[in-house]
Amino acid sequence: MYTLFATPGSVGCAAVDAALRLCGVPFETVEAAPWTESPGRDRLKLANPLVQIPTLQGAGGELLTETAAILIHLGLTHPEARLLPADAAARASHLRGLVYLAANVYPAITVIDFPERFCEACSDDEARRIRAQTRRHLHGLWEAFADSFAAPSSFAFLGGDTPGALDLMAAALSKCFGTRPHLAAARPGFAELLSRIDAHPRFADTERRYWPDKH
């Protein structure tokens, strides 16, 4: 039995939730919004001192953090779920894409969410300018991702005929800060791919639970 520390609306948690369901493993979800005091947050802090979600704990207490690392672990542990491609070259591209999102997109999202962490005594105007510039940078990162990891014409999704770990993470993280409307204008083919992932049974149930106001 896994324990997933998560909260609705969290993009990383949604990707991990969908992956766990695809693996068919039992898990409980503990509501643990890092910004809200709660018993779940207290449990999360004991497991992960950074109080970050998603955090995944195994039955033996083993700890997994970082969305990309969790998805890679689940893909390797449960190959039947097809979270990672079986073909070595395709899998290498998949892993590169997961780390790209973790190393580039996540930090930009963090700056937009918490500009005060990066600007001492940050004024409201400075915070606004940091957010605006970082949003432009974020959208450029997504354009580069679309250009680098676009699915081959023979594939319906990034990893083949069904969504895999990279699809789940891309669909979830691209919901932040106007990325989808930007891509619809700048990279319409990739934006359409993201919409297909949203609607696919591998992700749709999670989508409804994590963003109920949009359904």
C-alpha positions in Angstrom: 0.0 0.0 0.0 1.4 3.3 -1.1 0.6 6.6 0.6 0.4 9.6 -1.7 0.5 13.0 0.0 -1.4 15.3 -2.4 -4.0 18.0 -2.8 -6.5 18.8 -5.5 -5.2 21.2 -8.1 -1.6 20.1 -7.7 -0.2 19.3 -11.2 2.5 17.0 -10.0 0.1 15.1 -7.7 -2.3 14.6 -10.6 0.4 13.0 -12.8 1.5 10.7 -10.0 -2.1 9.8 -9.1 -2.8 8.8 -12.7 0.4 6.8 -12.8 -0.5 4.8 -9.7 -3.9 4.0 -11.0 -2.4 2.8 -14.3 0.0 0.5 -12.3 -3.0 -1.0 -10.5 -1.4 -0.7 -7.1 -3.3 0.1 -3.9 -2.7 3.5 -2.4 -4.3 5.9 0.0 -4.3 9.7 -0.6 -3.6 12.0 2.3 -4.8 15.5 1.9 -1.7 17.6 2.6 -1.7 21.1 1.1 1.7 22.5 2.1 0.3 26.0 2.6 -2.5 24.9 5.0 -2.1 23.6 8.5 -3.7 20.2 8.8 -3.0 16.7 10.3 -2.1 15.6 6.8 0.5 18.4 6.5 1.9 17.3 9.8 2.3 13.7 8.5 3.9 15.1 5.3 6.4 17.1 7.2 7.5 14.0 9.1 8.0 12.1 5.9 9.4 15.0 3.8 11.0 17.9 5.7 10.6 20.2 2.6 6.9 19.7 2.9 6.5 19.3 -0.8 3.9 17.4 -2.8 3.7 15.0 -4.4 5.4 12.8 -1.8 4.9 9.0 -2.1 5.6 6.6 0.7 5.8 2.8 0.3 4.4 0.2 2.7 7.9 -0.2 4.3 8.3 3.5 4.8 10.5 4.1 1.8 10.2 7.6 0.5 9.8 8.9 -3.1 9.8 12.6 -3.9 10.0 14.7 -7.1 7.4 14.0 -9.7 9.8 12.8 -12.4 11.6 10.5 -10.1 8.3 9.0 -8.9 7.1 8.4 -12.4 10.4 6.8 -13.5 10.3 4.5 -10.4 6.8 3.4 -11.1 7.5 2.9 -14.8 10.5 0.7 -14.0 8.8 -1.2 -11.2 5.5 -1.8 -13.2 6.5 -2.2 -16.9 3.1 -3.7 -17.7 1.6 -0.2 -17.1 3.5 1.1 -20.1 4.5 4.3 -18.4 7.9 4.1 -20.1 8.5 2.8 -23.6 9.9 -0.7 -24.0 12.1 0.5 -26.9 15.5 1.7 -25.6 15.7 4.8 -27.8 12.2 5.9 -27.2 12.7 5.3 -23.4 15.8 7.5 -23.5 13.8 10.3 -25.1 11.0 9.8 -22.5 13.5 10.0 -19.6 15.1 13.1 -21.1 11.7 14.7 -21.4 10.7 14.0 -17.8 13.9 15.5 -16.5 13.5 18.5 -18.8 10.2 19.2 -17.3 11.6 18.8 -13.7 14.7 20.8 -14.3 13.2 23.7 -16.4 9.4 24.0 -16.1 9.0 23.2 -12.4 11.6 25.9 -11.3 9.8 28.6 -13.5 6.4 27.6 -11.9 8.1 28.0 -8.4 9.3 31.5 -9.2 5.9 32.6 -10.4 4.2 31.1 -7.3 6.8 32.4 -4.8 8.8 35.4 -6.2 9.5 36.6 -2.7 11.9 33.6 -2.3 14.1 35.0 -5.0 13.8 38.8 -4.2 14.6 40.0 -0.8 12.0 42.5 0.6 10.2 42.1 -2.7 7.8 44.9 -3.4 4.4 44.2 -5.1 5.7 45.9 -8.3 8.9 43.8 -8.3 6.9 40.6 -7.7 4.6 41.5 -10.6 7.5 42.1 -12.9 9.2 38.9 -11.8 6.0 36.9 -12.4 5.4 38.5 -15.8 8.9 37.9 -17.1 9.1 34.3 -15.7 5.7 33.5 -17.4 7.2 34.6 -20.7 10.2 32.4 -20.0 7.9 29.5 -19.0 6.0 29.7 -22.3 9.3 29.7 -24.2 10.4 26.6 -22.4 7.1 24.9 -23.5 7.7 25.9 -27.1 11.1 24.3 -26.9 9.6 21.2 -25.4 7.0 21.0 -28.1 9.7 21.3 -30.8 12.0 18.7 -29.1 9.5 16.1 -28.0 6.7 16.2 -30.4 5.3 12.8 -31.1 6.2 11.2 -34.4 3.4 11.2 -37.0 2.9 7.5 -36.4 2.2 8.0 -32.7 -1.0 9.3 -31.2 0.9 10.3 -28.0 4.4 11.1 -26.9 5.3 7.5 -26.1 3.2 5.6 -28.6 -0.4 4.6 -29.0 -1.3 5.3 -25.3 -0.2 8.0 -22.9 2.8 7.3 -20.8 4.6 9.0 -18.0 5.8 11.9 -20.1 2.3 12.5 -21.4 0.9 12.5 -17.9 3.5 15.0 -16.6 3.3 17.3 -19.7 -0.5 17.4 -19.6 -0.5 18.2 -15.9 2.2 20.8 -15.8 1.0 22.6 -18.9 -2.1 23.6 -17.0 -0.2 26.4 -15.2 -0.1 30.1 -15.9 -1.7 30.4 -19.3 0.5 27.7 -21.0 -2.3 26.0 -22.8 -3.7 29.1 -24.5 -0.2 30.2 -25.4 0.5 26.8 -27.0 -2.8 26.8 -28.8 -1.5 29.9 -30.6 2.2 29.1 -30.8 2.2 25.3 -31.2 -1.4 24.3 -32.1 -0.5 20.7 -33.0 1.1 20.1 -29.6 -1.8 21.8 -27.8 -4.1 19.4 -29.6 -2.0 16.5 -28.4 -2.3 17.8 -24.8 -6.1 17.9 -25.2 -6.0 14.3 -26.4 -4.1 13.3 -23.2 -6.7 15.1 -21.1 -9.5 13.2 -22.7 -7.9 9.8 -22.6 -9.2 7.3 -20.1 -5.6 6.9 -18.7 -5.8 10.5 -17.4 -9.5 11.7 -17.6 -10.6 10.3 -14.2 -7.7 12.0 -12.5 -8.4 15.2 -14.3 -12.0 15.2 -13.1 -10.9 14.6 -9.5 -8.0 17.2 -9.4 -9.8 19.9 -11.3 -13.5 19.3 -10.5 -14.4 23.0 -11.2 -13.5 22.5 -14.9 -15.9 19.6 -15.4 
